[in-house]
Amino acid sequence: MTVRILRAADLTPAPWKNGGGLTREITTGPEGAGADAFDWRVSLADVTADGPFSAFPGVDRILTVVEGAGMDLVVGGEHHIVDEPLWPHGFPGDLPTEGFLLGGPVVNLNVMYRRDRTRAETAVVCGTVRLLPPEGGAVLAVSLDDGAELENGDGGGVLLDRYDAVLAAGESPGVLRTMGQAVLITLSGG
């Protein structure tokens, strides 16, 4: 079993691939892979203005608005109103995409994965959930509120603050208990 605790306080803002904003990369697979070499990537994006999204050929994306009123995503010329908080919205990353803010800045949790190598499923959960990595894959849980805890079953636990994450592969690292909500991302081979 491999378990990593990824602290939001350690995330370094970096420019988007197209230079239009800032992102804080939570983790990638394989670890440390660059923008053109990842199998999957999870990040937080601060969107403060309307504009184009970076193009990622061969990549599918799942965007979840975790702060703010939402966006009008124009994906390949088609409008997608993403105004339901904490509702994952999937779209192809290789189509031209523009985002228009509906009521001020937003923070998006972005999951990107190469469709020919990986599959990703994203769900927003609350309460108690056992983290179960798929065989040969990984599970990532990102706390959306302070006060979440990863309990490992032998009385030990790790407290998680807002945007802290747990990445696990192999066996289950235990149970995640949230006082609010978390985003659960399951990553498996293609």
Solvent accessible surface area in square Angstrom, and as a share of the most:
residue,aa,sasa,rsa
1,M,135,0.60
2,T,80,0.47
3,V,56,0.32
4,R,76,0.28
5,I,55,0.28
6,L,20,0.10
7,R,86,0.31
8,A,26,0.20
9,A,101,0.79
10,D,110,0.57
11,L,28,0.14
12,T,104,0.60
13,P,75,0.47
14,A,43,0.33
15,P,97,0.61
16,W,42,0.15
17,K,104,0.44
18,N,66,0.34
19,G,57,0.54
20,G,56,0.54
21,G,20,0.20
22,L,86,0.43
23,T,9,0.06
24,R,46,0.17
25,E,66,0.30
26,I,10,0.05
27,T,7,0.04
28,T,5,0.03
29,G,7,0.07
30,P,79,0.50
31,E,127,0.57
32,G,70,0.67
33,A,18,0.14
34,G,44,0.43
35,A,48,0.37
36,D,113,0.59
37,A,58,0.45
38,F,0,0.00
39,D,37,0.19
40,W,29,0.10
41,R,33,0.12
42,V,0,0.00
43,S,2,0.01
44,L,0,0.00
45,A,6,0.05
46,D,44,0.23
47,V,5,0.03
48,T,101,0.59
49,A,67,0.52
50,D,82,0.42
51,G,21,0.20
52,P,80,0.50
53,F,26,0.11
54,S,13,0.08
55,A,55,0.42
56,F,13,0.06
57,P,95,0.60
58,G,29,0.28
59,V,0,0.00
60,D,31,0.16
61,R,18,0.07
62,I,19,0.10
63,L,0,0.00
64,T,1,0.00
65,V,3,0.02
66,V,20,0.11
67,E,59,0.27
68,G,49,0.47
69,A,52,0.40
70,G,0,0.00
71,M,1,0.00
72,D,20,0.10
73,L,0,0.00
74,V,25,0.15
75,V,7,0.04
76,G,44,0.42
77,G,64,0.61
78,E,107,0.48
79,H,119,0.53
80,H,44,0.20
81,I,100,0.51
82,V,7,0.04
83,D,81,0.42
84,E,98,0.44
85,P,90,0.56
86,L,37,0.18
87,W,165,0.58
88,P,38,0.24
89,H,40,0.18
90,G,48,0.46
91,F,12,0.05
92,P,47,0.30
93,G,3,0.03
94,D,55,0.28
95,L,77,0.38
96,P,104,0.65
97,T,8,0.05
98,E,78,0.35
99,G,1,0.01
100,F,75,0.31
101,L,36,0.18
102,L,78,0.39
103,G,56,0.54
104,G,29,0.28
105,P,87,0.54
106,V,3,0.02
107,V,16,0.09
108,N,1,0.01
109,L,0,0.00
110,N,8,0.04
111,V,1,0.01
112,M,4,0.02
113,Y,25,0.10
114,R,25,0.09
115,R,75,0.27
116,D,116,0.60
117,R,114,0.42
118,T,7,0.04
119,R,113,0.41
120,A,11,0.08
121,E,125,0.56
122,T,24,0.14
123,A,47,0.36
124,V,40,0.23
125,V,30,0.17
126,C,90,0.54
127,G,35,0.33
128,T,78,0.45
129,V,34,0.20
130,R,129,0.47
131,L,1,0.00
132,L,114,0.57
133,P,18,0.11
134,P,35,0.22
135,E,179,0.80
136,G,84,0.81
137,G,14,0.13
138,A,11,0.09
139,V,2,0.01
140,L,0,0.00
141,A,1,0.01
142,V,0,0.00
143,S,1,0.01
144,L,13,0.07
145,D,56,0.29
146,D,94,0.49
147,G,34,0.33
148,A,1,0.01
149,E,52,0.23
150,L,9,0.05
151,E,50,0.22
152,N,79,0.40
153,G,77,0.74
154,D,120,0.62
155,G,84,0.81
156,G,30,0.29
157,G,41,0.40
158,V,51,0.29
159,L,120,0.60
160,L,1,0.00
161,D,81,0.42
162,R,107,0.39
163,Y,16,0.06
164,D,5,0.03
165,A,0,0.00
166,V,0,0.00
167,L,21,0.10
168,A,1,0.00
169,A,35,0.27
170,G,54,0.52
171,E,123,0.55
172,S,34,0.22
173,P,8,0.05
174,G,5,0.05
175,V,20,0.11
176,L,0,0.00
177,R,106,0.39
178,T,15,0.09
179,M,164,0.73
180,G,22,0.21
181,Q,66,0.29
182,A,0,0.00
183,V,0,0.00
184,L,27,0.14
185,I,0,0.00
186,T,38,0.22
187,L,3,0.02
188,S,37,0.24
189,G,54,0.52
190,G,74,0.71
